Amino acid sequence: MGSLNNYNNATDLVIGNRIDTEDGTTLMSKIHILENHGHSRSESYPFLAAAIVLTGGGSAWAQGAAKHEIIPTATDDVNTLTITHSCDAAGNVAIMLDDSMFTCALVPGTTGQVATQLRAMTFADPLTDVTYAITGNGNDVVFTRLGRTSIARFIDIGTITKVTVTIVHTTIGVGVGDSFDIHFITPSAPDATTTYQVILWKGLAGFEERIGTVRLVKTGAISTLEPLAIYTPRLPGGTRVSASLATLAGGTNNVSISLGFHIY
């Protein structure tokens, strides 16, 4: 299919299938992207951690010597759920992953049989479009996803099944494992009254490509700054994102930032 910016050739227009994702080239793929832009869960990085401090160069509009990593290259996040009590009666349990709830219907069985039932289920999160890889053996059910810490929780709904578990956050993931783009930069603590230029980059250290820029101005004493809108290309899952800073004043001024994004 040709670019959506060029409708001159009608044969370029391929409707596609309703299950097409952002990885396709059909009109349905583009509609999928637009739907996620308007109705997916917003995210931020760092999550439950301090903003990243950027340092500018020593002279006017000189970038600082370092590109500061904001979103690291993604690594696997792993939770291991171990069944410690059998299912005594048919009922539902809930498994929370990344604060999304998966309701699982169980039938009576031993601890190993309960684990087998759970390993046979699909854990596809409609809020984040993520499907967890499920592995394990014996009494263990192992949930793996690429990127972003996903702390697991377990609930015996109504205490009907009597199933109990232990959960170990086996490996803490970092980064963003799914295709994403950045919508906002939230600045904080600029240390000088001047104009700041924040530049975003993608790629490994030493091989970065610029993906967007935004400016902010500190005109006087302030305590907070509003998020600044920015548009970037859609980035493959696992992409490392860094940022550099330059200022009108120079003098190695600082500002801290976090990034607002959503995944596809």
Disulfide bonds with the S-S distance in Angstrom:
none
